[in-house]
Amino acid sequence: MELFLQIERIKFLNQLLLQENTGPPEALAARLGISRSKLYAILEELRDIGLEIQYSRRRQTFYFQEGSRLQLEVHIRIIKKNRASA
């Protein structure tokens, strides 16, 4: 279920970005269970959709620039056809 894993990673990354508590890139990648290069690929995808994400070397954290936020909502509903009405 790679899709659900990706969604959970993005949700967790979003939370850490909002808290400005990601840690340095290597630590963040480890927390997300991905490589550093995969982390940068995800960050680039988020930037491609318009999010402004920066990194502070002094504070050692990634963060959203003022006015940039991600709201992620995923709704999944499984609908099964009633066999009795088939």
VMD Tcl script that builds the backbone (N, CA, C; Angstrom):
set m [mol new atoms 258]
animate dup $m
set s [atomselect $m all]
$s set {name element resname resid chain x y z} {
  {N N MET 1 A 0.823 -1.182 0.000}
  {CA C MET 1 A 0.000 0.000 0.000}
  {C C MET 1 A 0.872 1.254 0.000}
  {N N GLU 2 A 1.627 1.392 -1.050}
  {CA C GLU 2 A 2.553 2.516 -1.179}
  {C C GLU 2 A 1.828 3.860 -1.144}
  {N N LEU 3 A 0.650 3.950 -1.724}
  {CA C LEU 3 A -0.106 5.200 -1.744}
  {C C LEU 3 A -0.379 5.702 -0.333}
  {N N PHE 4 A -0.857 4.828 0.540}
  {CA C PHE 4 A -1.187 5.226 1.905}
  {C C PHE 4 A 0.063 5.613 2.680}
  {N N LEU 5 A 1.160 4.920 2.437}
  {CA C LEU 5 A 2.428 5.256 3.071}
  {C C LEU 5 A 2.884 6.645 2.649}
  {N N GLN 6 A 2.752 6.961 1.369}
  {CA C GLN 6 A 3.129 8.287 0.867}
  {C C GLN 6 A 2.266 9.381 1.502}
  {N N ILE 7 A 0.981 9.131 1.598}
  {CA C ILE 7 A 0.067 10.105 2.211}
  {C C ILE 7 A 0.465 10.351 3.669}
  {N N GLU 8 A 0.741 9.291 4.402}
  {CA C GLU 8 A 1.137 9.440 5.809}
  {C C GLU 8 A 2.456 10.198 5.934}
  {N N ARG 9 A 3.389 9.945 5.024}
  {CA C ARG 9 A 4.664 10.677 5.045}
  {C C ARG 9 A 4.444 12.171 4.827}
  {N N ILE 10 A 3.613 12.509 3.848}
  {CA C ILE 10 A 3.351 13.919 3.556}
  {C C ILE 10 A 2.649 14.579 4.741}
  {N N LYS 11 A 1.712 13.881 5.365}
  {CA C LYS 11 A 1.025 14.431 6.535}
  {C C LYS 11 A 2.008 14.680 7.676}
  {N N PHE 12 A 2.905 13.738 7.916}
  {CA C PHE 12 A 3.895 13.881 8.979}
  {C C PHE 12 A 4.869 15.006 8.648}
  {N N LEU 13 A 5.328 15.061 7.401}
  {CA C LEU 13 A 6.221 16.137 6.971}
  {C C LEU 13 A 5.543 17.492 7.142}
  {N N ASN 14 A 4.292 17.594 6.758}
  {CA C ASN 14 A 3.533 18.834 6.902}
  {C C ASN 14 A 3.494 19.275 8.370}
  {N N GLN 15 A 3.238 18.342 9.262}
  {CA C GLN 15 A 3.178 18.645 10.696}
  {C C GLN 15 A 4.531 19.176 11.180}
  {N N LEU 16 A 5.606 18.526 10.777}
  {CA C LEU 16 A 6.941 18.959 11.194}
  {C C LEU 16 A 7.294 20.332 10.618}
  {N N LEU 17 A 6.890 20.577 9.371}
  {CA C LEU 17 A 7.131 21.883 8.762}
  {C C LEU 17 A 6.363 22.979 9.497}
  {N N LEU 18 A 5.127 22.711 9.855}
  {CA C LEU 18 A 4.324 23.687 10.589}
  {C C LEU 18 A 4.925 23.993 11.957}
  {N N GLN 19 A 5.481 22.984 12.593}
  {CA C GLN 19 A 6.094 23.160 13.913}
  {C C GLN 19 A 7.515 23.712 13.811}
  {N N GLU 20 A 8.022 23.783 12.586}
  {CA C GLU 20 A 9.411 24.183 12.342}
  {C C GLU 20 A 10.343 23.341 13.202}
  {N N ASN 21 A 10.132 22.023 13.094}
  {CA C ASN 21 A 10.852 21.059 13.930}
  {C C ASN 21 A 11.265 19.839 13.114}
  {N N THR 22 A 11.839 20.071 11.923}
  {CA C THR 22 A 12.209 18.941 11.076}
  {C C THR 22 A 13.564 18.369 11.414}
  {N N GLY 23 A 14.454 19.200 11.958}
  {CA C GLY 23 A 15.836 18.784 12.126}
  {C C GLY 23 A 16.553 18.910 10.793}
  {N N PRO 24 A 17.836 18.578 10.767}
  {CA C PRO 24 A 18.595 18.667 9.518}
  {C C PRO 24 A 18.114 17.625 8.501}
  {N N PRO 25 A 18.463 17.797 7.233}
  {CA C PRO 25 A 17.957 16.899 6.181}
  {C C PRO 25 A 18.161 15.411 6.455}
  {N N GLU 26 A 19.330 15.029 6.923}
  {CA C GLU 26 A 19.599 13.609 7.177}
  {C C GLU 26 A 18.676 13.046 8.247}
  {N N ALA 27 A 18.473 13.826 9.311}
  {CA C ALA 27 A 17.594 13.384 10.405}
  {C C ALA 27 A 16.138 13.320 9.939}
  {N N LEU 28 A 15.715 14.301 9.150}
  {CA C LEU 28 A 14.341 14.310 8.648}
  {C C LEU 28 A 14.096 13.113 7.735}
  {N N ALA 29 A 15.031 12.849 6.852}
  {CA C ALA 29 A 14.887 11.694 5.955}
  {C C ALA 29 A 14.760 10.407 6.765}
  {N N ALA 30 A 15.575 10.269 7.804}
  {CA C ALA 30 A 15.506 9.079 8.650}
  {C C ALA 30 A 14.156 8.981 9.362}
  {N N ARG 31 A 13.634 10.106 9.851}
  {CA C ARG 31 A 12.326 10.102 10.526}
  {C C ARG 31 A 11.210 9.682 9.576}
  {N N LEU 32 A 11.351 10.064 8.307}
  {CA C LEU 32 A 10.344 9.713 7.307}
  {C C LEU 32 A 10.574 8.331 6.708}
  {N N GLY 33 A 11.712 7.727 6.989}
  {CA C GLY 33 A 12.020 6.394 6.465}
  {C C GLY 33 A 12.378 6.403 4.991}
  {N N ILE 34 A 13.010 7.490 4.543}
  {CA C ILE 34 A 13.383 7.621 3.137}
  {C C ILE 34 A 14.823 8.118 3.036}
  {N N SER 35 A 15.361 8.093 1.834}
  {CA C SER 35 A 16.707 8.599 1.617}
  {C C SER 35 A 16.689 10.124 1.561}
  {N N ARG 36 A 17.856 10.706 1.715}
  {CA C ARG 36 A 17.985 12.166 1.636}
  {C C ARG 36 A 17.574 12.660 0.250}
  {N N SER 37 A 17.954 11.925 -0.794}
  {CA C SER 37 A 17.589 12.346 -2.152}
  {C C SER 37 A 16.079 12.266 -2.370}
  {N N LYS 38 A 15.422 11.254 -1.799}
  {CA C LYS 38 A 13.961 11.145 -1.897}
  {C C LYS 38 A 13.296 12.305 -1.150}
  {N N LEU 39 A 13.864 12.691 -0.005}
  {CA C LEU 39 A 13.351 13.834 0.741}
  {C C LEU 39 A 13.378 15.086 -0.121}
  {N N TYR 40 A 14.509 15.335 -0.769}
  {CA C TYR 40 A 14.607 16.524 -1.606}
  {C C TYR 40 A 13.667 16.454 -2.813}
  {N N ALA 41 A 13.409 15.260 -3.309}
  {CA C ALA 41 A 12.451 15.106 -4.412}
  {C C ALA 41 A 11.036 15.465 -3.942}
  {N N ILE 42 A 10.677 15.029 -2.744}
  {CA C ILE 42 A 9.356 15.351 -2.193}
  {C C ILE 42 A 9.241 16.852 -1.957}
  {N N LEU 43 A 10.280 17.453 -1.367}
  {CA C LEU 43 A 10.258 18.893 -1.134}
  {C C LEU 43 A 10.126 19.664 -2.449}
  {N N GLU 44 A 10.795 19.190 -3.477}
  {CA C GLU 44 A 10.703 19.848 -4.789}
  {C C GLU 44 A 9.293 19.721 -5.366}
  {N N GLU 45 A 8.663 18.570 -5.192}
  {CA C GLU 45 A 7.278 18.394 -5.659}
  {C C GLU 45 A 6.346 19.363 -4.922}
  {N N LEU 46 A 6.546 19.524 -3.626}
  {CA C LEU 46 A 5.722 20.456 -2.855}
  {C C LEU 46 A 5.952 21.891 -3.318}
  {N N ARG 47 A 7.189 22.217 -3.635}
  {CA C ARG 47 A 7.484 23.557 -4.154}
  {C C ARG 47 A 6.853 23.747 -5.531}
  {N N ASP 48 A 6.837 22.685 -6.332}
  {CA C ASP 48 A 6.242 22.754 -7.678}
  {C C ASP 48 A 4.756 23.087 -7.642}
  {N N ILE 49 A 4.077 22.707 -6.567}
  {CA C ILE 49 A 2.643 23.021 -6.479}
  {C C ILE 49 A 2.407 24.369 -5.810}
  {N N GLY 50 A 3.493 25.083 -5.492}
  {CA C GLY 50 A 3.348 26.446 -5.010}
  {C C GLY 50 A 3.708 26.705 -3.559}
  {N N LEU 51 A 4.100 25.680 -2.830}
  {CA C LEU 51 A 4.484 25.893 -1.433}
  {C C LEU 51 A 5.874 26.507 -1.364}
  {N N GLU 52 A 6.032 27.431 -0.441}
  {CA C GLU 52 A 7.322 28.072 -0.233}
  {C C GLU 52 A 7.964 27.457 1.003}
  {N N ILE 53 A 8.910 26.565 0.774}
  {CA C ILE 53 A 9.588 25.855 1.857}
  {C C ILE 53 A 11.046 26.283 1.856}
  {N N GLN 54 A 11.520 26.685 3.026}
  {CA C GLN 54 A 12.894 27.145 3.185}
  {C C GLN 54 A 13.606 26.279 4.227}
  {N N TYR 55 A 14.915 26.428 4.286}
  {CA C TYR 55 A 15.700 25.742 5.307}
  {C C TYR 55 A 16.538 26.769 6.055}
  {N N SER 56 A 16.524 26.683 7.370}
  {CA C SER 56 A 17.342 27.557 8.207}
  {C C SER 56 A 18.515 26.748 8.738}
  {N N ARG 57 A 19.722 27.115 8.331}
  {CA C ARG 57 A 20.908 26.421 8.847}
  {C C ARG 57 A 21.108 26.718 10.327}
  {N N ARG 58 A 20.798 27.927 10.719}
  {CA C ARG 58 A 20.967 28.313 12.118}
  {C C ARG 58 A 20.067 27.474 13.036}
  {N N ARG 59 A 18.795 27.334 12.651}
  {CA C ARG 59 A 17.838 26.575 13.471}
  {C C ARG 59 A 17.793 25.101 13.095}
  {N N GLN 60 A 18.437 24.739 11.994}
  {CA C GLN 60 A 18.460 23.375 11.460}
  {C C GLN 60 A 17.055 22.791 11.307}
  {N N THR 61 A 16.256 23.519 10.534}
  {CA C THR 61 A 14.901 23.046 10.262}
  {C C THR 61 A 14.397 23.601 8.940}
  {N N PHE 62 A 13.584 22.802 8.281}
  {CA C PHE 62 A 12.816 23.295 7.137}
  {C C PHE 62 A 11.566 23.947 7.714}
  {N N TYR 63 A 11.000 24.883 6.971}
  {CA C TYR 63 A 9.790 25.560 7.432}
  {C C TYR 63 A 9.057 26.172 6.239}
  {N N PHE 64 A 7.762 26.422 6.427}
  {CA C PHE 64 A 6.972 27.136 5.434}
  {C C PHE 64 A 7.250 28.619 5.593}
  {N N GLN 65 A 7.444 29.307 4.478}
  {CA C GLN 65 A 7.562 30.757 4.554}
  {C C GLN 65 A 6.207 31.336 4.919}
  {N N GLU 66 A 6.234 32.533 5.469}
  {CA C GLU 66 A 5.013 33.230 5.880}
  {C C GLU 66 A 3.971 33.196 4.760}
  {N N GLY 67 A 2.768 32.778 5.102}
  {CA C GLY 67 A 1.682 32.758 4.134}
  {C C GLY 67 A 1.595 31.489 3.302}
  {N N SER 68 A 2.504 30.572 3.489}
  {CA C SER 68 A 2.491 29.320 2.731}
  {C C SER 68 A 2.153 28.178 3.673}
  {N N ARG 69 A 1.109 27.440 3.361}
  {CA C ARG 69 A 0.673 26.316 4.189}
  {C C ARG 69 A 0.113 25.214 3.290}
  {N N LEU 70 A 0.115 24.002 3.813}
  {CA C LEU 70 A -0.474 22.872 3.110}
  {C C LEU 70 A -1.635 22.354 3.934}
  {N N GLN 71 A -2.781 22.233 3.291}
  {CA C GLN 71 A -3.925 21.587 3.928}
  {C C GLN 71 A -4.176 20.313 3.149}
  {N N LEU 72 A -3.992 19.203 3.797}
  {CA C LEU 72 A -4.112 17.906 3.147}
  {C C LEU 72 A -5.288 17.161 3.745}
  {N N GLU 73 A -6.250 16.864 2.905}
  {CA C GLU 73 A -7.417 16.104 3.341}
  {C C GLU 73 A -7.612 14.947 2.380}
  {N N VAL 74 A -7.693 13.763 2.931}
  {CA C VAL 74 A -7.905 12.570 2.126}
  {C C VAL 74 A -9.110 11.842 2.700}
  {N N HIS 75 A -10.078 11.590 1.864}
  {CA C HIS 75 A -11.274 10.863 2.276}
  {C C HIS 75 A -11.362 9.602 1.419}
  {N N ILE 76 A -11.415 8.486 2.080}
  {CA C ILE 76 A -11.504 7.214 1.379}
  {C C ILE 76 A -12.741 6.488 1.877}
  {N N ARG 77 A -13.560 6.109 0.936}
  {CA C ARG 77 A -14.766 5.365 1.289}
  {C C ARG 77 A -14.827 4.147 0.384}
  {N N ILE 78 A -15.021 3.013 0.971}
  {CA C ILE 78 A -15.152 1.769 0.203}
  {C C ILE 78 A -16.634 1.479 0.044}
  {N N ILE 79 A -17.049 1.319 -1.184}
  {CA C ILE 79 A -18.458 1.048 -1.480}
  {C C ILE 79 A -18.536 -0.321 -2.122}
  {N N LYS 80 A -19.305 -1.178 -1.518}
  {CA C LYS 80 A -19.491 -2.532 -2.060}
  {C C LYS 80 A -20.927 -2.673 -2.532}
  {N N LYS 81 A -21.064 -3.258 -3.677}
  {CA C LYS 81 A -22.380 -3.511 -4.207}
  {C C LYS 81 A -23.058 -4.600 -3.367}
  {N N ASN 82 A -24.295 -4.345 -2.988}
  {CA C ASN 82 A -25.053 -5.306 -2.200}
  {C C ASN 82 A -25.367 -6.507 -3.084}
  {N N ARG 83 A -24.905 -7.660 -2.694}
  {CA C ARG 83 A -25.097 -8.890 -3.497}
  {C C ARG 83 A -26.568 -9.288 -3.611}
  {N N ALA 84 A -27.371 -8.959 -2.604}
  {CA C ALA 84 A -28.791 -9.349 -2.622}
  {C C ALA 84 A -29.542 -8.592 -3.706}
  {N N SER 85 A -29.099 -7.374 -4.033}
  {CA C SER 85 A -29.823 -6.604 -5.037}
  {C C SER 85 A -29.267 -6.816 -6.426}
  {N N ALA 86 A -28.258 -7.654 -6.572}
  {CA C ALA 86 A -27.635 -7.874 -7.883}
  {C C ALA 86 A -28.438 -8.749 -8.781}
}
mol reanalyze $m
mol bondsrecalc $m
mol representation Tube
mol addrep $m
